[in-house]
Amino acid sequence: MRHICLTVLLLIFFLCGFQVSCFSEEAWDFFSLHAFDHLDNLDKQAEPAYECGVSVLYATGVGVCGYMGIPPAEQWENIKRDVQKYVQHAKSLGIPVVLGYLCSTSIVGLETFDQNWQPEFKQQFSSPPNSWLQQNVKGEPLLSWYGGDYRPACMNHPEWKKYQKYMVKTSLEIGLDGIFFDNPTVHQEGCYCPYCMEEFLHFLETRGDKIKDTSLNALRELALKKPVEFKKFRCTIARNFLSELRNYAREINPKAVITTNNSLNSPEVLFSQCHRYAYNIKEMSKSQDFVVIEDMESAPHRTSQGTTVECGPVYDLVNSIIGSKPLVAVTIADRDYHTPPNLTNLAIFEAFARNTNYMLWPIWEESQQGKMLQTIRPFMQWLKRNAPPIITSKRRNDVLLYFPFEEWSKHEDCKELNIVRKLNQLNILYAVASEDNFKGYFTEANIILASETGFIPPPYSTSITELCRRNNKIFIDASRPNFEKELKTCLLHPSIKIQGNEMVRGIIRETSDTVFILLYNLNIERISSYEDNIIPARDISISVRISNPSIGKILLSTPEREQDIADYEITKLGDTDAYLTFHIPELPLAGIVIIKP
Ligand SMILES: [Zn+2]
């Protein structure tokens, strides 16, 4: 009896910790924690995921059958029953959303793919799977760019889409809430199958082109003659595929969730992945409920050489091109899927500070599970307790960077990445606006940066330099090697000044009466899969520009403790503004300073 009471109390504790403070409308809204529950041979890790505070779980579902073809009838029924049981279990723990995995393009074992299909299933298809593959310009099937026994199916092929719809329907019928589609890619050469050529014609005509010869051969010739248009078209294939599958899923379950792997294996490939594999995050975001990126090396940390690695700047770029869709990010360090506990917490906080949901990989060796949970769980409880007012607050910025994402078709390097990285290193608070939302930001900004002086941001028709001149705003050409020097002379009173440690980052968010400073220390070294070493930031001086110099209370909240900051200084900057300066003796990993009038 005593045991039961304790269980009930613990349950209430967890519900309070994780659910009540989470006021989002949907389980995947900002801020939520996501998790893959499988890695190599270990899967179904719902328990550790739940204990970390995960609300969206990415399970295998029927993904393996999806890319290998359906197994013999009895085995297929057992697999579905098994997945259904696991989904029910994960939900009974308290995880609200469980997604299944499907691959958008993979056929593994082409020769045996349809060997177990029942006659009534097989007769739905008018062509065999070996005709669903992506094709080169001669119409020959393209080989895999992943190697192995994998063959790439074409996302425009109606029979492949029919097969994928069957897998989506099956997934939803066994209780999964939606699908995470992996590998929505097009071959580097592009696919020239008849369906893609028909869609390419439609793409050109929608842009106003008049095409006389619409034969297959002529369209293939045209694709070769118009490489830029063909690349742009390829970037719409996954978007359209996901849109069709999402609409279909919603016919079965109006709340079905669809997301995909948007790749971005390193921040540097934001443009080049559009060229190579047609991974265009902006296009794909249009048909996803939230946008998942999978980074392979940028988990924030300090390297053994003493340099810092960060993912934050790229979150800001991506958030500027995906509208209001939530961003979800996985980051790992040194290509190891196991991230030690403090580094996991740092990654969670870095993402949180940049309006991004973090995705864990809580697939830990049993002997390490306790240690991982002991560090991650209280950190998440602390963050979720503090998150609600911060989520609805507004991020402050001193400068605006214009990020014309559509420039990707002109070159493979994203120049804006180095600019945001520089601003971030200097703790200069910036906003990033793309073609989609420039106007709103421009109205409020005083200092505008761009990587080219000739950009014409929509909806305007003059260059950005001219636009700034006409509106009495300062323009800084960030393509110059030392643009930050010029910026510093223009930005006399930056919103935040952090002195004493170059590895501390600070972000300001505010409501009408509260200022939040999110601080984190990058000085954490990765030792091994499960071990890290924190070197706390000591004796940091923080000055924050405020407009209301009457301070009521300053609180520093860290996962370790909460303490009032009673010792502070106010330096007037004129009639309205002032600097509030205070001192933090030690910041191990992350902290939130809350300033109230
Ligand atoms: Zn095709």
Residues whose N, C-alpha, C, O or C-beta is under 5 A from the ligand:
A	BS01	ZN	Q134 C154 N156 C191 Y192 C193 C196
